[in-house]
Amino acid sequence: MTVDISRELEDLVDSLMKSGRYSSPLEVITVALLALDQQEQTADFSEGSIQSVYPDIAGMVSESMAQARAGQLRDGEEFLKELEREEGERDASEGRKTV
């Protein structure tokens, strides 16, 4: 398959490769398409489908609300950094590239 892309997208691919994170245009496009696929799959999550992926989500939300009421809050940016680190570790253990 051959795909024509705009000059703007070609520059983006080149920039990503120059950053050293990707070794080829194919790798950039592959990672982008996998991210798009993941986004598409999660776009239509219903409550039931979220619970099928995260079976303990209701308990986690209840626990979090109780902690918030008790004043046991965490810095949001610190929490997001921890989530990103955990996601990176999980992706690495599964052999996936982090987008």
C-alpha positions in Angstrom: 0.0 0.0 0.0 1.2 3.5 -0.8 -0.1 6.5 1.0 0.5 10.1 0.1 0.7 12.5 3.1 0.9 16.3 3.2 4.2 18.1 3.5 3.1 19.1 7.0 2.7 15.4 8.1 5.9 14.5 6.4 7.7 17.1 8.4 6.1 15.8 11.5 7.3 12.2 10.7 10.8 13.6 10.0 10.8 15.5 13.3 9.8 12.5 15.3 12.5 10.4 13.7 15.1 13.1 14.4 14.1 13.1 18.0 15.6 9.5 18.2 12.3 8.0 19.5 11.6 6.3 16.1 13.9 4.6 13.7 11.8 4.8 10.5 8.7 6.4 9.0 7.0 3.0 9.2 7.6 2.9 12.9 6.1 6.4 13.3 3.0 5.5 11.3 2.6 2.2 13.1 2.7 3.8 16.5 0.3 6.5 15.3 -2.2 4.0 13.9 -2.1 1.8 17.0 -2.8 4.9 19.2 -5.7 5.9 16.9 -7.0 2.3 17.2 -6.8 2.5 21.0 -8.5 5.9 21.0 -11.3 4.5 18.8 -11.8 1.5 21.0 -12.1 3.6 24.1 -14.3 6.3 22.6 -17.5 4.4 23.0 -17.0 2.9 26.5 -20.2 2.4 28.3 -20.3 1.9 32.1 -20.6 -1.9 31.6 -17.6 -2.0 29.2 -15.5 0.1 31.6 -16.3 -2.3 34.3 -15.3 -5.2 32.1 -11.9 -3.6 31.6 -11.6 -2.3 35.2 -13.7 -4.7 37.3 -12.9 -2.9 40.6 -13.6 0.6 39.3 -16.7 1.2 41.5 -14.7 0.2 44.6 -11.8 2.5 43.5 -14.1 5.4 43.0 -15.8 4.8 46.4 -12.5 4.5 48.2 -11.2 7.7 46.5 -14.4 9.7 47.5 -14.0 8.5 51.1 -10.3 9.6 51.1 -11.3 13.0 49.7 -14.0 13.5 52.3 -11.3 12.6 55.0 -9.0 15.2 53.5 -6.5 12.7 52.1 -6.0 14.3 48.8 -3.0 14.0 46.4 -1.4 16.6 44.1 -3.0 16.1 40.7 0.2 16.6 38.7 2.1 14.2 40.9 -0.6 11.6 40.5 -0.6 11.9 36.7 3.2 11.5 36.6 2.8 8.4 38.6 0.2 7.1 36.2 2.4 7.8 33.2 5.3 6.0 34.9 3.2 3.0 35.7 1.8 3.0 32.1 5.3 3.2 30.7 6.5 0.3 32.9 3.5 -1.8 31.8 4.0 -1.0 28.2 7.7 -1.9 28.5 6.9 -5.2 30.2 4.5 -6.0 27.3 7.0 -4.9 24.7 5.0 -1.9 23.5 6.2 1.5 22.7 4.7 4.4 24.7 3.1 7.0 22.5 
